[in-house]
């Protein structure tokens, strides 16, 4: 196993009228054990050393959201 992991950054949803683009996914707080509604910004992909990871702050278990993130990544990476 590599000592690194790829992560997709999230940002909080500040406005209910904000446009969600094809390379973003709206993540409702209750669908991912988050404290606020968020957006997965699939154009913000980072590679981090696993030793730098802190406490887990949320888990996405909704398969529909997982598929939506996969589609947004495919769009962003032109796969």
FIKOLZA-1660 file (N, C-alpha, C; in steps of 0.1 Angstrom, whole numbers, plus 5000, padded with zeros to 4 digits):
% residues 79
   i   px   py   pz ch aa at
   1 5008 4988 5000  A  X  N
   1 5000 5000 5000  A  X CA
   1 5009 5013 5000  A  X  C
   2 5004 5022 4992  A  X  N
   2 5011 5035 4992  A  X CA
   2 5008 5043 5005  A  X  C
   3 5017 5051 5009  A  X  N
   3 5015 5059 5022  A  X CA
   3 5007 5072 5019  A  X  C
   4 5001 5073 5007  A  X  N
   4 4994 5085 5003  A  X CA
   4 4980 5081 4999  A  X  C
   5 4971 5091 4999  A  X  N
   5 4957 5090 4996  A  X CA
   5 4953 5102 4988  A  X  C
   6 4944 5100 4979  A  X  N
   6 4938 5111 4971  A  X CA
   6 4925 5115 4978  A  X  C
   7 4923 5128 4980  A  X  N
   7 4911 5133 4986  A  X CA
   7 4904 5144 4977  A  X  C
   8 4891 5145 4979  A  X  N
   8 4884 5155 4972  A  X CA
   8 4880 5165 4983  A  X  C
   9 4882 5178 4981  A  X  N
   9 4879 5188 4990  A  X CA
   9 4864 5191 4991  A  X  C
  10 4859 5194 5002  A  X  N
  10 4845 5199 5004  A  X CA
  10 4846 5213 5009  A  X  C
  11 4835 5220 5005  A  X  N
  11 4833 5234 5010  A  X CA
  11 4819 5235 5015  A  X  C
  12 4816 5243 5024  A  X  N
  12 4803 5245 5030  A  X CA
  12 4794 5252 5020  A  X  C
  13 4781 5248 5019  A  X  N
  13 4772 5255 5011  A  X CA
  13 4767 5268 5017  A  X  C
  14 4771 5279 5012  A  X  N
  14 4768 5292 5019  A  X CA
  14 4755 5298 5014  A  X  C
  15 4750 5294 5002  A  X  N
  15 4738 5300 4996  A  X CA
  15 4730 5289 4990  A  X  C
  16 4717 5288 4993  A  X  N
  16 4709 5278 4987  A  X CA
  16 4706 5281 4972  A  X  C
  17 4710 5293 4967  A  X  N
  17 4708 5296 4953  A  X CA
  17 4720 5294 4945  A  X  C
  18 4731 5289 4951  A  X  N
  18 4744 5287 4944  A  X CA
  18 4742 5277 4934  A  X  C
  19 4748 5279 4922  A  X  N
  19 4747 5269 4911  A  X CA
  19 4757 5258 4914  A  X  C
  20 4753 5245 4913  A  X  N
  20 4762 5234 4914  A  X CA
  20 4766 5229 4900  A  X  C
  21 4779 5230 4897  A  X  N
  21 4784 5227 4884  A  X CA
  21 4786 5212 4882  A  X  C
  22 4789 5208 4870  A  X  N
  22 4790 5194 4866  A  X CA
  22 4802 5187 4873  A  X  C
  23 4811 5195 4878  A  X  N
  23 4823 5189 4885  A  X CA
  23 4822 5191 4900  A  X  C
  24 4809 5193 4905  A  X  N
  24 4806 5195 4919  A  X CA
  24 4794 5186 4923  A  X  C
  25 4793 5183 4935  A  X  N
  25 4782 5175 4940  A  X CA
  25 4777 5180 4953  A  X  C
  26 4764 5183 4954  A  X  N
  26 4758 5188 4967  A  X CA
  26 4758 5176 4976  A  X  C
  27 4763 5178 4988  A  X  N
  27 4763 5167 4999  A  X CA
  27 4754 5173 5010  A  X  C
  28 4742 5168 5011  A  X  N
  28 4734 5172 5023  A  X CA
  28 4740 5167 5036  A  X  C
  29 4740 5176 5046  A  X  N
  29 4746 5172 5059  A  X CA
  29 4742 5159 5064  A  X  C
  30 4729 5156 5063  A  X  N
  30 4724 5143 5069  A  X CA
  30 4728 5131 5061  A  X  C
  31 4732 5133 5049  A  X  N
  31 4736 5122 5040  A  X CA
  31 4750 5118 5042  A  X  C
  32 4758 5126 5050  A  X  N
  32 4772 5123 5051  A  X CA
  32 4777 5126 5065  A  X  C
  33 4769 5126 5075  A  X  N
  33 4772 5129 5089  A  X CA
  33 4781 5141 5090  A  X  C
  34 4777 5152 5083  A  X  N
  34 4784 5164 5083  A  X CA
  34 4776 5174 5092  A  X  C
  35 4782 5185 5096  A  X  N
  35 4775 5195 5104  A  X CA
  35 4767 5205 5096  A  X  C
  36 4772 5207 5083  A  X  N
  36 4765 5216 5074  A  X CA
  36 4764 5210 5060  A  X  C
  37 4754 5215 5052  A  X  N
  37 4754 5210 5038  A  X CA
  37 4767 5215 5031  A  X  C
  38 4772 5206 5023  A  X  N
  38 4785 5209 5017  A  X CA
  38 4785 5206 5002  A  X  C
  39 4796 5210 4995  A  X  N
  39 4798 5207 4981  A  X CA
  39 4811 5200 4980  A  X  C
  40 4811 5188 4973  A  X  N
  40 4823 5181 4969  A  X CA
  40 4828 5188 4957  A  X  C
  41 4839 5194 4958  A  X  N
  41 4845 5201 4946  A  X CA
  41 4855 5192 4939  A  X  C
  42 4850 5185 4929  A  X  N
  42 4858 5174 4923  A  X CA
  42 4869 5179 4914  A  X  C
  43 4871 5193 4913  A  X  N
  43 4882 5198 4906  A  X CA
  43 4893 5202 4916  A  X  C
  44 4891 5199 4929  A  X  N
  44 4901 5202 4939  A  X CA
  44 4905 5188 4945  A  X  C
  45 4913 5181 4937  A  X  N
  45 4918 5168 4941  A  X CA
  45 4932 5170 4947  A  X  C
  46 4935 5164 4959  A  X  N
  46 4948 5165 4965  A  X CA
  46 4953 5151 4969  A  X  C
  47 4966 5150 4968  A  X  N
  47 4972 5138 4973  A  X CA
  47 4979 5141 4986  A  X  C
  48 4976 5134 4997  A  X  N
  48 4981 5137 5010  A  X CA
  48 4988 5124 5015  A  X  C
  49 4998 5126 5023  A  X  N
  49 5004 5116 5031  A  X CA
  49 4994 5111 5042  A  X  C
  50 4992 5098 5043  A  X  N
  50 4982 5093 5052  A  X CA
  50 4985 5098 5067  A  X  C
  51 4998 5100 5070  A  X  N
  51 5001 5104 5083  A  X CA
  51 4996 5118 5087  A  X  C
  52 4993 5126 5077  A  X  N
  52 4988 5139 5079  A  X CA
  52 4973 5140 5081  A  X  C
  53 4966 5129 5080  A  X  N
  53 4952 5129 5081  A  X CA
  53 4948 5130 5096  A  X  C
  54 4938 5138 5099  A  X  N
  54 4934 5139 5113  A  X CA
  54 4921 5131 5115  A  X  C
  55 4913 5136 5124  A  X  N
  55 4900 5129 5128  A  X CA
  55 4890 5129 5116  A  X  C
  56 4883 5118 5114  A  X  N
  56 4873 5117 5104  A  X CA
  56 4862 5127 5108  A  X  C
  57 4857 5135 5098  A  X  N
  57 4846 5144 5101  A  X CA
  57 4833 5141 5094  A  X  C
  58 4833 5131 5086  A  X  N
  58 4821 5127 5079  A  X CA
  58 4823 5115 5070  A  X  C
  59 4812 5107 5068  A  X  N
  59 4812 5095 5060  A  X CA
  59 4801 5096 5050  A  X  C
  60 4803 5094 5037  A  X  N
  60 4793 5093 5027  A  X CA
  60 4789 5079 5025  A  X  C
  61 4777 5075 5029  A  X  N
  61 4773 5061 5027  A  X CA
  61 4762 5060 5017  A  X  C
  62 4756 5071 5013  A  X  N
  62 4746 5071 5003  A  X CA
  62 4752 5067 4989  A  X  C
  63 4748 5056 4984  A  X  N
  63 4754 5051 4971  A  X CA
  63 4751 5061 4959  A  X  C
  64 4740 5067 4960  A  X  N
  64 4736 5077 4949  A  X CA
  64 4746 5089 4949  A  X  C
  65 4750 5093 4961  A  X  N
  65 4760 5104 4962  A  X CA
  65 4774 5099 4958  A  X  C
  66 4777 5087 4961  A  X  N
  66 4790 5082 4957  A  X CA
  66 4791 5081 4942  A  X  C
  67 4780 5076 4936  A  X  N
  67 4780 5076 4921  A  X CA
  67 4780 5090 4915  A  X  C
  68 4774 5099 4921  A  X  N
  68 4774 5113 4916  A  X CA
  68 4788 5119 4917  A  X  C
  69 4796 5115 4928  A  X  N
  69 4810 5120 4929  A  X CA
  69 4818 5113 4918  A  X  C
  70 4816 5100 4915  A  X  N
  70 4823 5093 4905  A  X CA
  70 4820 5100 4891  A  X  C
  71 4808 5104 4889  A  X  N
  71 4805 5110 4876  A  X CA
  71 4811 5124 4875  A  X  C
  72 4811 5131 4886  A  X  N
  72 4818 5145 4886  A  X CA
  72 4833 5143 4884  A  X  C
  73 4839 5133 4889  A  X  N
  73 4853 5130 4887  A  X CA
  73 4856 5127 4872  A  X  C
  74 4847 5118 4867  A  X  N
  74 4848 5115 4853  A  X CA
  74 4847 5127 4844  A  X  C
  75 4838 5136 4847  A  X  N
  75 4836 5148 4839  A  X CA
  75 4849 5157 4841  A  X  C
  76 4854 5159 4853  A  X  N
  76 4865 5167 4855  A  X CA
  76 4878 5162 4848  A  X  C
  77 4880 5149 4849  A  X  N
  77 4892 5142 4844  A  X CA
  77 4891 5138 4830  A  X  C
  78 4879 5140 4824  A  X  N
  78 4876 5137 4810  A  X CA
  78 4878 5122 4808  A  X  C
  79 4873 5113 4816  A  X  N
  79 4875 5099 4815  A  X CA
  79 4863 5093 4808  A  X  C
% end
